[in-house]
Amino acid sequence: MAEEKRSANDISQIRELIFGDKIREYDRHFAQIDETLNKINDALKKHDEQLATVQKDLQQTSNSLTAKMESDISRMQKEWEETKKQILRKLEELANDKADRLKMGNYLIELGMRLKDENMMEQILEQSSNDGKR
């Protein structure tokens, strides 16, 4: 048994002599790779957090713009309806004004006809009274 221990010890020493430098170089290299991977992982986590913040901000902005757009559309529809009502009211007023002018014109024509008829009646009466005097 002691010989086996010695033999295993000798093999370890031989392995250390032959591969020791390479193994330490690999260990250093793997440690550097591990450190680089940890830095990359930390950077990715930080970028994920920033991306989540940007996505949250974009969602809030989108919601805000959507609400503002809906509000503006609603306001514009109300303004359109009010403008339409005003236009219809004005058109009705114009139609009424025109109808009133037509009525007034008809009244003036009728009045003129009556005056003309009265003048004619007076002339006929005058002529008949003049004819009777002769």
C-alpha positions in Angstrom: 0.0 0.0 0.0 2.7 2.4 0.8 4.1 1.6 -2.6 0.8 2.4 -4.2 0.7 5.8 -2.4 4.3 6.5 -3.5 3.5 5.4 -7.0 0.4 7.7 -7.1 2.5 10.5 -5.6 5.1 10.0 -8.2 2.6 10.0 -11.0 1.1 13.3 -9.6 4.6 14.8 -9.5 5.3 13.7 -13.1 1.9 15.0 -14.2 2.7 18.3 -12.4 6.1 18.5 -14.2 4.6 17.7 -17.6 1.2 19.5 -17.5 1.5 21.8 -14.5 2.2 25.0 -16.4 -0.5 24.2 -19.0 -3.1 23.4 -16.4 -2.4 26.7 -14.5 -2.5 28.6 -17.8 -5.9 26.9 -18.6 -7.1 27.7 -15.1 -6.1 31.4 -15.6 -7.7 31.4 -19.0 -11.0 29.8 -17.7 -11.0 32.3 -14.8 -10.7 35.2 -17.3 -13.5 33.7 -19.4 -15.7 33.3 -16.3 -15.0 36.9 -15.3 -15.8 38.1 -18.9 -19.0 36.0 -18.9 -20.1 37.5 -15.5 -19.5 41.0 -16.9 -21.5 40.3 -20.0 -24.3 38.7 -17.9 -24.3 41.8 -15.7 -24.4 44.1 -18.8 -27.3 42.0 -20.2 -29.2 42.3 -17.0 -28.7 46.1 -17.0 -29.8 46.3 -20.7 -32.8 44.2 -19.9 -33.8 46.6 -17.1 -33.3 49.6 -19.4 -35.3 47.9 -22.1 -38.1 47.2 -19.7 -38.0 50.8 -18.6 -38.1 52.0 -22.3 -41.0 49.6 -23.0 -42.9 50.9 -20.0 -42.3 54.5 -21.1 -43.4 53.7 -24.6 -46.5 52.0 -23.4 -47.3 55.0 -21.2 -46.7 57.4 -24.0 -48.8 55.3 -26.4 -51.6 55.2 -23.8 -51.4 58.9 -23.3 -51.4 59.7 -27.0 -54.3 57.3 -27.6 -56.3 59.0 -24.8 -55.4 62.5 -26.2 -56.3 61.4 -29.7 -59.7 60.0 -28.6 -60.3 63.2 -26.6 -59.4 65.3 -29.6 -61.7 63.2 -31.9 -64.5 63.6 -29.5 -64.0 67.3 -29.2 -63.8 67.7 -32.9 -67.0 65.7 -33.4 -68.8 67.9 -30.9 -67.5 71.0 -32.6 -68.6 69.6 -36.0 -72.1 68.9 -34.7 -72.3 72.4 -33.2 -71.0 74.0 -36.4 -73.5 71.9 -38.4 -76.4 73.1 -36.1 -75.3 76.7 -36.5 -75.2 76.4 -40.3 -78.6 74.8 -40.4 -79.9 77.6 -38.2 -78.5 80.2 -40.5 -79.9 78.5 -43.5 -83.3 78.4 -41.9 -83.0 82.1 -41.0 -82.1 82.9 -44.6 -85.0 80.9 -45.9 -87.3 82.7 -43.4 -85.9 86.1 -44.4 -86.4 85.2 -48.1 -89.9 84.1 -47.4 -90.6 87.3 -45.5 -89.3 89.3 -48.5 -91.6 87.3 -50.8 -94.5 88.0 -48.5 -93.6 91.6 -48.3 -93.4 91.8 -52.1 -96.8 90.1 -52.5 -98.3 92.6 -50.0 -96.8 95.5 -51.9 -98.1 94.2 -55.1 -101.5 93.7 -53.6 -101.4 97.2 -52.1 -100.4 98.6 -55.5 -103.3 96.8 -57.1 -105.7 98.1 -54.6 -104.4 101.6 -55.0 -104.6 101.3 -58.7 -108.1 99.9 -58.4 -109.1 102.8 -56.2 -107.6 105.3 -58.6 -109.5 103.6 -61.4 -112.7 103.7 -59.4 -112.2 107.4 -58.7 -111.5 108.1 -62.4 -114.6 106.2 -63.4 -116.7 108.1 -60.9 -115.2 111.4 -62.0 -115.9 110.6 -65.6 -119.4 109.6 -65.0 -120.0 112.7 -62.9 -118.4 114.8 -65.6 -120.5 113.1 -68.3 -123.6 113.8 -66.2 -122.7 117.5 -66.0 -122.4 118.0 -69.7 
